[in-house]
């Protein structure tokens, strides 16, 4: 079993409140718009990190992290990308692959809107953790925490911070 902390859209922001949750996770997954790499450096000092770059990320971030990160974790096929849309509104770049070979868990960022929903056509679970950073329109900063074990995603929790 692995405890996962999922965040996105930090836009160069990291603080002790986020790092407290990093310390309690087994792995951290970042769905893009990292901003300054001091964010991912701080996370990597504490826990293993899987991340993708987002549309605001510079060449340095794009050299360190991929556009898409697809992997198996504890028997769960996971695909993380920054701009991917959500069920019924997938981004054109990923749509055909999602329908032809759907992962069990599809994670995106970008919208700054927390969303967890099942795609009724493919059965995949879509997660967008919202935005953990202070840049953007969101009134509440959010992250997600869950467990992955023996092919199952469980114990999903929303973590909220005021701006």
C-alpha positions in Angstrom: 0.0 0.0 0.0 1.2 3.5 -0.8 -0.1 6.8 0.6 -0.2 9.4 -2.2 -0.3 13.1 -2.0 -1.5 14.7 -5.2 -1.0 18.4 -6.0 -0.9 20.7 -8.9 -0.6 24.3 -9.9 1.8 25.4 -7.2 3.1 28.3 -9.4 6.4 28.5 -7.4 4.6 28.4 -4.0 5.5 25.9 -1.3 5.2 26.3 2.4 5.3 24.3 5.6 1.6 23.4 5.5 2.1 21.6 2.2 5.4 20.1 3.4 3.7 18.7 6.5 1.4 16.6 4.2 4.4 15.7 2.0 6.1 14.1 5.1 3.0 12.0 5.7 2.9 10.5 2.2 4.8 7.6 0.7 4.9 9.4 -2.7 4.0 12.8 -4.0 2.5 13.3 -7.5 2.5 16.8 -9.1 0.3 17.5 -12.1 2.1 20.5 -13.5 2.5 24.2 -13.4 5.3 23.7 -10.9 6.8 27.2 -11.4 10.2 27.5 -9.7 11.9 24.1 -9.3 12.5 25.0 -5.6 9.0 23.5 -5.2 9.9 20.1 -6.5 13.4 20.2 -5.0 11.8 20.7 -1.5 9.4 17.8 -2.1 12.2 15.5 -3.4 14.3 16.1 -0.3 11.5 14.5 1.7 9.7 11.9 -0.5 9.8 10.3 -4.0 8.2 12.5 -6.6 6.4 11.9 -9.9 5.6 15.0 -11.8 4.8 16.5 -15.2 5.4 20.0 -16.5 2.6 22.4 -17.2 2.0 25.3 -19.6 3.7 27.9 -17.3 6.8 25.8 -16.7 10.1 26.8 -18.2 12.7 24.9 -20.2 14.4 23.7 -17.0 11.2 22.1 -15.7 10.5 20.6 -19.2 14.0 19.0 -19.2 13.4 17.5 -15.8 9.8 16.4 -16.1 7.8 14.9 -19.0 4.6 16.2 -20.6 2.9 12.9 -19.8 3.8 10.4 -17.0 2.2 7.0 -17.3 3.2 4.3 -14.8 1.9 1.5 -12.7 1.6 2.0 -8.9 0.6 -0.9 -6.7 -1.3 -2.5 -9.6 -3.0 0.8 -10.8 -2.3 2.2 -14.3 -1.9 5.9 -13.7 -1.5 8.7 -16.3 -0.7 12.2 -15.2 -0.7 15.2 -17.6 -1.3 18.8 -17.0 -3.8 19.8 -19.6 -6.0 16.7 -20.2 -9.6 17.8 -19.6 -12.1 15.6 -17.8 -14.7 13.0 -18.7 -16.8 14.3 -21.6 -14.4 17.2 -22.2 -11.0 15.6 -22.8 -8.3 17.6 -24.5 -7.9 16.6 -28.2 -4.3 15.6 -27.6 -5.1 12.8 -25.2 -8.7 11.8 -26.2 -8.0 9.0 -28.7 -5.4 7.3 -26.4 -7.8 7.6 -23.4 -10.5 5.8 -25.3 -8.3 3.2 -26.9 -6.2 2.4 -23.8 -7.7 4.0 -20.7 -5.7 4.0 -17.5 -7.4 3.2 -14.2 -6.5 6.7 -12.9 -6.3 9.8 -15.1 -4.8 12.9 -13.4 -4.8 16.4 -14.7 -4.2 19.9 -13.3 -4.5 23.3 -15.1 -8.1 24.3 -14.3 -7.4 25.1 -10.6 -10.8 23.3 -10.0 -10.9 20.3 -7.7 -12.6 17.5 -9.5 -12.9 13.8 -8.9 -15.2 11.8 -11.2 -15.6 8.5 -13.0 -15.7 8.4 -16.8 -18.8 6.2 -17.5 -17.6 5.4 -21.0 -14.1 4.0 -20.0 -14.5 3.3 -16.2 -11.4 5.4 -15.5 -11.3 7.6 -12.4 -10.4 11.2 -13.1 -8.7 13.4 -10.5 -7.8 17.1 -10.6 -6.4 18.2 -7.2 -7.2 21.9 -7.9 -4.4 24.4 -7.1 -2.1 24.2 -4.1 -0.4 27.5 -4.9 -1.6 31.1 -4.3 -1.6 32.2 -7.9 -5.0 32.1 -9.6 -8.7 32.7 -9.0 -9.3 29.9 -6.5 -10.5 31.0 -3.1 -9.4 27.8 -1.4 -6.1 26.0 -2.1 -6.6 22.2 -2.4 -4.7 18.9 -2.7 -5.8 15.3 -2.6 -4.6 12.4 -0.5 -5.5 8.7 -1.1 -4.1 5.2 -1.0 -3.3 2.8 -3.8 -3.2 -0.9 -2.9 -3.6 -4.1 -4.9 -5.1 -2.3 -7.9 -7.5 -0.2 -5.8 -7.7 3.5 -5.1 -9.1 4.2 -1.6 -9.3 6.5 1.4 -9.6 9.7 -0.7 -9.4 12.9 1.2 -9.5 16.6 0.2 -7.0 18.8 1.9 -8.0 22.5 1.9 -6.0 25.7 2.8 -7.2 29.3 2.8 -5.5 31.6 0.5 
